[in-house]
Amino acid sequence: MSSASASSKYGSGQSARRSGSLPLSPLELATVVHAAVLAIAATWDFGGNDLRLRLPLLAWGSLSLGITLLALRTPRDGHRRPSRKRYLWLVPALLFNLYVAIGIFNPSQKELFDGVHKVLVTGSYVHWLPSTAVPDAAGHALWLFDCAYLTAFNLAIVIRQRRVLRALLLVLGANAVILAIFGTLQKLAGAKGLYFGLVHSTNPTFFATFIYHNHWGAYVLLSTSAALGLFWHFFRRGEREYRDIWHSPVLLGGVAILLLAATIPLCSSRSSTLLLVALLGIVALHAGIRAIRSRRSHNESAALPLVGIVAILALGCAAVFWLGRPVIKARWSLTKAQVAQMEQEGSIGSRLALYRDTIAMGRDQPVYGWGMGSYPTIFYRYNSAEPRSDLLPIFYEDAHSDWLQAFAELGFVGSSLIGLCALLPAISLVRTRVQSLLARYLVVGCGLILAYAWVEFPFGNFAVVIVWWLNFFAAVSYASLN
């Protein structure tokens, strides 16, 4: 690069950083490519919920075990190789696999045929051991969990440098933006099905390639949080390494964030919209504090940048409302109608009744639960919902609360083991006293989805599951690397 071109990019008196980067090892490359392909394929495969393509996804995801074993056998070369103590984080996952496996070989229900229908009845089983009502469903659900968890865990034991993690997040973010544009065009075109009507959707509230709008909302919240973290990373670098932020990736990142955020109200997800408002509130608070500190350090008033922050938020909200005003108005009318119906009937609403029945299901098997993946099969015994006006029964495949469904399916033992799979790495994250804004925003996004899981089932979507774990372990790894 000539001195003239270098000065135009980096500004007068500035030069490119001397890179201390290590060459990308084959195992690092395999790890990030494997993770990216799994996450991207899941998003375009209806959020990973198309059963016809589930087997290829699981087969690809299973390669994560090979990467884990290769990382264990790879000799340490002294170049920032992550500590092998992190393999201890796998202990809860191994115990969880043992817990589910015991349940599969200790089924609590048996199938009988009465000449017309197949029915499940309680059979003989060892009561003091974990059991499951539907062994096939438990095995399938465990396979999904292992693929997602190991794929993300490999980031913590293989990746040696932050730039590799940023590259992975940039690729996943670019995929999310492409999906957002695709979904927006599809919505504005009035498509009656997925892929511009080529594929029938079982749910009318689909968006982009996701069958359920709340799953799309959860996916975008994770993607937006990662994009915000990358935005602040490049904003800081722009101040130091570029002539100004306009010659850095910051502007492009801002456009990407706007495109992602706009799709949440456009997809008609009310709960995701509220979480987006909370996320934007955090961003505004962070930007405001940063502006005040910066201006005070120069003995200048912070009024102008604060007004600018408010103006940007106001313009962004106005643009989103204008783009999605028909959808937003329709959902607002529906919300008022639902509240009026609850007041007229004096009821607590179908969702609260569903939560109450799910808790009742969990109370009958509080220690080990009914078994992983058993909710759709067992819940009908506890479902107190009245039939619809056409007398057809209301069937629930999910509890619309991942936390309550985990209690009903896994009990205290299984739920605790799942929690420890995240808690042990999280302890490491706390001990490092995270300074990186990228890692902090990744954690914020993961936290929002955990909160969301109390009132919805974001983890009922495989794409959300894999992106959540990838963001989580990316934050853990990024915070520990220099």
C-alpha positions as CSV (number, residue, x, y, z in Angstrom):
1,M,0.0,0.0,0.0
2,S,1.4,3.4,-0.9
3,S,1.9,6.1,1.8
4,A,-0.8,8.2,0.1
5,S,-3.4,5.5,0.2
6,A,-2.5,4.6,3.7
7,S,-2.8,8.1,4.9
8,S,-6.2,8.5,3.2
9,K,-7.5,5.5,5.2
10,Y,-5.8,6.0,8.5
11,G,-5.4,9.7,8.6
12,S,-2.4,11.9,9.0
13,G,0.2,10.4,11.2
14,Q,-1.6,7.1,11.6
15,S,-0.7,3.7,10.2
16,A,-2.1,0.3,10.2
17,R,-1.6,-1.7,13.4
18,R,1.1,-4.2,13.5
19,S,-0.8,-7.4,13.7
20,G,0.1,-10.0,16.4
21,S,-2.3,-12.4,14.8
22,L,-1.5,-16.1,14.6
23,P,-1.9,-18.0,11.4
24,L,-5.3,-19.7,11.3
25,S,-4.9,-23.4,12.2
26,P,-6.8,-26.0,10.2
27,L,-8.7,-27.0,13.4
28,E,-9.8,-23.4,13.9
29,L,-10.9,-23.1,10.3
30,A,-12.9,-26.3,10.6
31,T,-14.5,-25.2,13.8
32,V,-15.8,-21.9,12.6
33,V,-16.8,-23.3,9.2
34,H,-18.7,-26.1,10.9
35,A,-20.5,-23.7,13.2
36,A,-21.3,-21.2,10.5
37,V,-22.7,-23.8,8.1
38,L,-24.9,-25.4,10.8
39,A,-26.3,-22.0,11.9
40,I,-26.9,-20.7,8.4
41,A,-28.4,-24.0,7.2
42,A,-30.8,-24.1,10.1
43,T,-32.1,-20.5,9.5
44,W,-32.8,-21.2,5.8
45,D,-34.4,-24.6,6.7
46,F,-37.4,-22.9,8.3
47,G,-35.5,-22.3,11.5
48,G,-34.3,-25.9,11.5
49,N,-37.9,-27.1,12.0
50,D,-38.4,-28.9,8.7
51,L,-38.4,-32.6,9.7
52,R,-37.5,-33.6,6.1
53,L,-34.1,-32.0,6.3
54,R,-33.6,-32.5,10.1
55,L,-31.4,-35.6,9.5
56,P,-28.8,-33.9,7.3
57,L,-28.7,-31.1,9.8
58,L,-28.1,-33.5,12.7
59,A,-25.5,-35.4,10.7
60,W,-23.6,-32.2,10.0
61,G,-24.0,-31.1,13.6
62,S,-22.6,-34.5,14.9
63,L,-19.2,-33.6,13.3
64,S,-18.8,-31.4,16.4
65,L,-17.9,-34.4,18.4
66,G,-15.0,-35.1,16.1
67,I,-13.7,-31.6,16.4
68,T,-14.0,-31.8,20.2
69,L,-11.9,-35.0,20.3
70,L,-9.4,-33.6,17.8
71,A,-8.9,-30.5,20.0
72,L,-8.3,-32.8,23.0
73,R,-5.6,-34.7,21.1
74,T,-4.0,-31.7,19.5
75,P,-0.7,-30.8,21.4
76,R,-0.5,-27.4,23.0
77,D,1.8,-25.2,21.0
78,G,2.1,-22.4,23.5
79,H,0.3,-19.9,21.3
80,R,-2.7,-18.8,23.4
81,R,-4.2,-22.3,23.3
82,P,-7.3,-22.3,25.5
83,S,-6.9,-24.2,28.8
84,R,-7.9,-27.8,28.8
85,K,-9.6,-27.2,32.2
86,R,-12.5,-26.0,30.0
87,Y,-13.3,-29.7,29.3
88,L,-14.7,-29.8,32.8
89,W,-17.5,-27.6,31.5
90,L,-18.6,-30.8,29.7
91,V,-19.3,-32.7,32.9
92,P,-22.9,-31.4,33.3
93,A,-23.6,-32.2,29.6
94,L,-22.2,-35.7,30.0
95,L,-24.4,-36.2,33.1
96,F,-27.4,-34.9,31.3
97,N,-26.8,-37.4,28.5
98,L,-26.6,-40.1,31.1
99,Y,-29.8,-38.9,32.7
100,V,-31.7,-38.9,29.4
101,A,-30.2,-42.3,28.4
102,I,-31.3,-43.9,31.6
103,G,-34.8,-42.6,31.0
104,I,-34.9,-43.9,27.4
105,F,-34.2,-47.4,28.7
106,N,-36.7,-47.0,31.6
107,P,-39.9,-45.9,29.8
108,S,-42.8,-45.0,32.0
109,Q,-45.5,-45.4,29.4
110,K,-46.4,-48.2,27.1
111,E,-48.5,-48.1,23.9
112,L,-51.7,-50.1,23.7
113,F,-54.0,-50.6,20.7
114,D,-57.7,-50.8,21.5
115,G,-58.7,-51.8,18.0
116,V,-59.3,-48.2,16.8
117,H,-56.7,-46.0,18.5
118,K,-53.3,-46.2,20.0
119,V,-53.2,-45.1,23.6
120,L,-50.5,-44.6,26.2
121,V,-50.9,-46.1,29.6
122,T,-48.5,-46.1,32.6
123,G,-46.4,-49.3,32.6
124,S,-44.0,-50.9,35.0
125,Y,-40.7,-49.0,35.4
126,V,-38.1,-48.3,38.1
127,H,-39.5,-45.3,39.9
128,W,-36.3,-44.1,41.6
129,L,-34.5,-43.8,38.3
130,P,-35.1,-41.2,35.5
131,S,-37.7,-42.3,33.0
132,T,-39.3,-41.0,29.9
133,A,-42.8,-41.3,28.4
134,V,-41.6,-41.2,24.7
135,P,-38.1,-42.7,24.2
136,D,-37.9,-41.8,20.5
137,A,-38.7,-38.2,21.2
138,A,-36.2,-38.1,24.0
139,G,-33.4,-39.4,21.9
140,H,-34.2,-37.0,19.1
141,A,-34.3,-34.0,21.4
142,L,-31.1,-35.0,23.0
143,W,-29.4,-35.3,19.7
144,L,-30.4,-31.8,18.8
145,F,-29.1,-30.4,22.1
146,D,-25.8,-32.2,21.8
147,C,-25.2,-30.9,18.3
148,A,-25.9,-27.3,19.3
149,Y,-24.0,-27.4,22.5
150,L,-20.8,-29.2,21.3
151,T,-20.7,-27.0,18.2
152,A,-20.6,-23.9,20.3
153,F,-18.4,-25.4,23.0
154,N,-15.7,-26.0,20.5
155,L,-15.3,-22.2,20.2
156,A,-14.1,-22.2,23.8
157,I,-11.5,-25.0,23.4
158,V,-10.2,-24.3,19.8
159,I,-10.2,-20.6,19.0
160,R,-7.1,-18.8,20.0
161,Q,-7.7,-15.2,18.8
162,R,-10.5,-12.7,18.8
163,R,-10.4,-11.9,15.1
164,V,-11.6,-15.4,14.3
165,L,-14.7,-15.0,16.6
166,R,-15.4,-11.6,15.1
167,A,-15.2,-13.2,11.6
168,L,-17.7,-15.8,12.6
169,L,-20.1,-13.3,14.1
170,L,-19.8,-11.1,11.0
171,V,-20.7,-14.1,8.8
172,L,-23.7,-14.9,11.0
173,G,-24.7,-11.3,11.0
174,A,-24.6,-11.0,7.3
175,N,-26.8,-14.0,7.0
176,A,-29.3,-12.5,9.4
177,V,-29.4,-9.2,7.4
178,I,-30.0,-11.2,4.1
179,L,-32.8,-13.0,5.8
180,A,-34.2,-9.7,7.1
181,I,-34.2,-8.2,3.6
182,F,-35.8,-11.4,2.2
183,G,-38.5,-11.4,4.9
184,T,-39.3,-7.7,4.5
185,L,-39.7,-8.0,0.7
186,Q,-41.8,-11.1,1.2
187,K,-44.0,-9.3,3.8
188,L,-44.4,-6.2,1.6
189,A,-45.3,-8.4,-1.4
190,G,-48.1,-10.0,0.6
191,A,-46.9,-13.5,0.1
192,K,-49.3,-16.2,1.4
193,G,-46.5,-18.7,2.2
194,L,-42.8,-19.1,2.8
195,Y,-40.4,-18.5,0.0
196,F,-42.8,-16.0,-1.6
197,G,-45.6,-18.6,-1.5
198,L,-43.7,-21.6,-2.8
199,V,-44.0,-23.4,0.5
200,H,-47.2,-23.5,2.6
201,S,-46.9,-22.3,6.1
202,T,-48.8,-24.0,8.9
203,N,-48.8,-20.6,10.8
204,P,-50.1,-17.4,9.2
205,T,-47.7,-15.3,11.3
206,F,-44.5,-16.6,9.5
207,F,-41.7,-14.2,8.6
208,A,-38.7,-14.8,6.3
209,T,-38.0,-18.5,6.5
210,F,-39.3,-18.9,10.1
211,I,-42.7,-20.5,10.5
212,Y,-43.5,-18.7,13.8
213,H,-43.0,-15.0,14.2
214,N,-41.9,-15.1,17.8
215,H,-39.0,-17.5,16.8
216,W,-38.0,-14.9,14.2
217,G,-38.1,-12.3,16.9
218,A,-35.9,-14.2,19.2
219,Y,-33.4,-14.9,16.4
220,V,-33.3,-11.2,15.4
221,L,-32.8,-10.2,19.1
222,L,-29.7,-12.4,19.2
223,S,-28.4,-11.2,15.9
224,T,-29.1,-7.5,16.7
225,S,-27.2,-7.8,20.0
226,A,-24.2,-9.3,18.2
227,A,-24.4,-6.6,15.6
228,L,-24.5,-3.9,18.3
229,G,-21.4,-5.4,19.9
230,L,-19.6,-5.4,16.6
231,F,-20.8,-1.8,15.9
232,W,-19.2,-0.6,19.1
233,H,-16.0,-2.6,18.5
234,F,-15.5,-1.0,15.1
235,F,-16.6,2.4,16.5
236,R,-13.7,2.3,19.0
237,R,-11.3,1.1,16.3
238,G,-12.6,3.8,14.0
239,E,-11.6,6.5,16.5
240,R,-8.0,5.1,16.7
241,E,-7.2,3.5,13.4
242,Y,-9.2,5.3,10.7
243,R,-9.3,8.9,9.5
244,D,-12.8,9.0,11.0
245,I,-15.6,6.7,11.7
246,W,-17.1,7.3,8.2
247,H,-14.1,5.5,6.7
248,S,-14.7,2.5,9.0
249,P,-17.3,-0.2,8.9
250,V,-19.5,1.7,11.4
251,L,-21.9,3.2,8.9
252,L,-22.6,-0.2,7.3
253,G,-23.1,-1.7,10.7
254,G,-25.6,0.9,11.6
255,V,-27.6,0.2,8.5
256,A,-27.5,-3.5,9.2
257,I,-28.8,-3.0,12.8
258,L,-31.7,-0.9,11.4
259,L,-32.6,-3.5,8.9
260,L,-32.6,-6.2,11.6
261,A,-34.5,-4.2,14.2
262,A,-37.2,-3.1,11.7
263,T,-38.3,-6.7,11.1
264,I,-39.4,-7.3,14.7
265,P,-42.4,-5.0,14.7
266,L,-42.9,-5.9,11.0
267,C,-43.2,-9.6,11.8
268,S,-46.1,-8.7,14.3
269,S,-44.4,-10.2,17.4
270,R,-45.6,-8.1,20.3
271,S,-43.4,-9.7,23.0
272,S,-40.2,-9.4,20.8
273,T,-41.0,-5.8,20.1
274,L,-41.1,-5.1,23.9
275,L,-37.7,-6.8,24.3
276,L,-36.3,-4.8,21.3
277,V,-37.4,-1.6,23.1
278,A,-35.5,-2.8,26.2
279,L,-32.4,-3.5,24.1
280,L,-32.6,-0.1,22.4
281,G,-33.0,1.5,25.8
282,I,-29.8,-0.2,26.9
283,V,-28.0,1.1,23.8
284,A,-29.3,4.6,24.3
285,L,-28.2,4.6,28.0
286,H,-24.7,3.3,27.0
287,A,-24.3,5.8,24.2
288,G,-25.5,8.6,26.5
289,I,-23.1,7.8,29.2
290,R,-20.2,7.5,26.7
291,A,-21.1,10.9,25.2
292,I,-21.3,12.6,28.6
293,R,-17.9,11.2,29.7
294,S,-16.3,12.1,26.4
295,R,-17.6,15.7,26.4
296,R,-16.7,16.3,30.1
297,S,-13.2,15.1,29.5
298,H,-12.9,18.0,27.0
299,N,-14.9,20.4,29.2
300,E,-17.6,20.6,26.6
301,S,-21.4,20.4,26.9
302,A,-23.0,16.9,26.3
303,A,-26.3,18.4,25.2
304,L,-25.6,18.2,21.4
305,P,-24.7,14.5,21.3
306,L,-27.5,13.6,23.6
307,V,-30.0,15.4,21.4
308,G,-28.4,13.5,18.5
309,I,-28.9,10.2,20.2
310,V,-32.6,10.9,20.9
311,A,-33.1,12.2,17.3
312,I,-31.6,9.0,15.8
313,L,-33.8,6.8,18.0
314,A,-36.9,8.8,17.1
315,L,-36.1,8.7,13.4
316,G,-35.5,5.0,13.5
317,C,-38.7,4.3,15.4
318,A,-40.7,6.5,13.0
319,A,-39.2,4.7,9.9
320,V,-40.0,1.3,11.4
321,F,-43.6,2.4,12.2
322,W,-44.1,3.8,8.7
323,L,-42.8,0.6,7.2
324,G,-44.9,-1.8,9.3
325,R,-47.9,0.4,10.2
326,P,-50.5,-2.0,8.8
327,V,-49.1,-4.9,10.8
328,I,-48.6,-2.8,13.9
329,K,-52.2,-1.5,13.7
330,A,-53.6,-5.0,13.2
331,R,-51.7,-6.4,16.2
332,W,-52.8,-3.5,18.4
333,S,-56.5,-4.1,17.5
334,L,-56.0,-7.8,18.2
335,T,-54.5,-7.0,21.6
336,K,-57.4,-4.7,22.6
337,A,-59.9,-7.4,21.5
338,Q,-58.2,-10.1,23.5
339,V,-58.1,-7.9,26.6
340,A,-61.8,-7.0,26.2
341,Q,-62.7,-10.7,25.8
342,M,-60.9,-11.6,29.0
343,E,-62.7,-8.8,30.9
344,Q,-66.1,-9.9,29.5
345,E,-65.6,-13.6,30.3
346,G,-63.8,-12.9,33.6
347,S,-61.1,-15.4,32.6
348,I,-57.4,-15.4,33.1
349,G,-56.7,-16.0,29.4
350,S,-55.7,-19.2,27.6
351,R,-52.0,-18.5,28.1
352,L,-52.2,-18.3,31.8
353,A,-54.4,-21.4,31.9
354,L,-51.8,-23.2,29.8
355,Y,-49.0,-22.2,32.3
356,R,-51.2,-23.4,35.2
357,D,-51.8,-26.8,33.5
358,T,-48.1,-27.2,32.7
359,I,-47.1,-26.6,36.3
360,A,-49.7,-29.2,37.3
361,M,-48.0,-31.6,34.9
362,G,-44.6,-30.9,36.4
363,R,-45.8,-31.4,40.0
364,D,-46.7,-35.0,39.3
365,Q,-43.1,-35.8,38.3
366,P,-41.0,-33.0,40.1
367,V,-37.7,-34.9,40.4
368,Y,-37.0,-36.3,37.0
369,G,-39.9,-35.0,34.9
370,W,-41.9,-36.9,32.3
371,G,-38.9,-37.2,30.0
372,M,-37.3,-35.0,27.3
373,G,-39.6,-34.3,24.4
374,S,-42.6,-35.8,26.1
375,Y,-44.7,-32.6,26.5
376,P,-47.0,-32.9,23.4
377,T,-47.8,-36.5,24.4
378,I,-48.4,-36.2,28.1
379,F,-49.9,-32.7,28.4
380,Y,-53.3,-33.7,26.9
381,R,-54.0,-35.4,30.3
382,Y,-53.7,-32.0,32.0
383,N,-55.1,-29.7,29.3
384,S,-58.1,-27.9,30.8
385,A,-58.8,-25.7,27.7
386,E,-62.3,-25.7,26.5
387,P,-62.9,-27.0,22.9
388,R,-63.2,-24.3,20.2
389,S,-66.6,-23.2,18.8
390,D,-66.2,-25.9,16.1
391,L,-65.9,-28.5,19.0
392,L,-62.4,-29.4,17.9
393,P,-60.0,-29.9,20.9
394,I,-57.1,-27.5,21.4
395,F,-53.8,-29.2,21.1
396,Y,-50.5,-27.8,22.5
397,E,-47.2,-29.0,21.2
398,D,-45.3,-26.5,23.4
399,A,-46.0,-24.9,26.7
400,H,-45.2,-21.4,25.4
401,S,-42.8,-21.1,28.3
402,D,-39.5,-22.9,27.9
403,W,-38.8,-22.7,31.7
404,L,-42.1,-24.3,32.6
405,Q,-41.8,-26.9,29.9
406,A,-38.3,-27.8,31.1
407,F,-39.7,-28.3,34.6
408,A,-42.5,-30.6,33.3
409,E,-40.2,-32.6,31.0
410,L,-36.9,-32.7,32.9
411,G,-37.8,-32.1,36.5
412,F,-35.4,-30.5,39.0
413,V,-32.6,-32.9,38.1
414,G,-32.6,-32.5,34.3
415,S,-33.3,-28.7,34.5
416,S,-30.4,-28.3,36.9
417,L,-28.0,-30.2,34.6
418,I,-29.1,-28.1,31.6
419,G,-28.6,-24.9,33.7
420,L,-25.1,-26.0,34.8
421,C,-24.1,-26.4,31.1
422,A,-24.3,-22.6,30.9
423,L,-23.5,-21.7,34.5
424,L,-20.0,-23.2,34.6
425,P,-18.8,-21.2,31.6
426,A,-20.7,-18.2,32.9
427,I,-18.7,-18.3,36.2
428,S,-15.6,-18.1,34.1
429,L,-17.1,-15.1,32.3
430,V,-17.8,-13.3,35.6
431,R,-14.3,-13.9,36.9
432,T,-12.7,-12.3,33.8
433,R,-14.5,-9.0,34.6
434,V,-15.6,-8.5,31.0
435,Q,-14.2,-5.3,29.5
436,S,-15.1,-6.0,25.8
437,L,-18.3,-4.3,24.6
438,L,-18.7,-7.1,22.1
439,A,-18.8,-9.7,24.8
440,R,-21.1,-7.6,26.9
441,Y,-23.6,-7.2,24.2
442,L,-23.5,-10.9,23.3
443,V,-24.3,-11.6,27.0
444,V,-27.2,-9.0,27.0
445,G,-28.7,-10.7,24.0
446,C,-28.5,-14.2,25.6
447,G,-30.0,-12.8,28.8
448,L,-33.0,-11.2,26.9
449,I,-33.8,-14.6,25.4
450,L,-33.6,-16.3,28.8
451,A,-36.1,-13.8,30.1
452,Y,-38.2,-14.3,26.9
453,A,-38.3,-18.0,27.6
454,W,-40.5,-17.4,30.6
455,V,-43.4,-16.3,28.4
456,E,-42.6,-18.0,25.1
457,F,-40.7,-20.9,23.6
458,P,-37.7,-19.5,21.7
459,F,-35.7,-22.6,22.4
460,G,-38.4,-24.6,20.5
461,N,-36.6,-23.4,17.4
462,F,-33.3,-25.1,16.5
463,A,-31.8,-22.0,14.8
464,V,-32.4,-20.0,17.9
465,V,-30.8,-22.7,20.0
466,I,-27.7,-22.9,18.0
467,V,-27.3,-19.1,17.6
468,W,-27.9,-18.7,21.4
469,W,-25.1,-21.2,22.3
470,L,-22.8,-19.7,19.7
471,N,-23.2,-16.2,21.0
472,F,-22.8,-17.4,24.6
473,F,-19.6,-19.3,24.0
474,A,-18.3,-16.5,21.7
475,A,-18.7,-14.1,24.6
476,V,-17.0,-16.5,27.0
477,S,-14.1,-17.0,24.7
478,Y,-13.8,-13.4,23.5
479,A,-13.7,-12.1,27.1
480,S,-10.8,-14.5,28.0
481,L,-8.7,-13.7,24.9
482,N,-6.3,-10.8,24.5
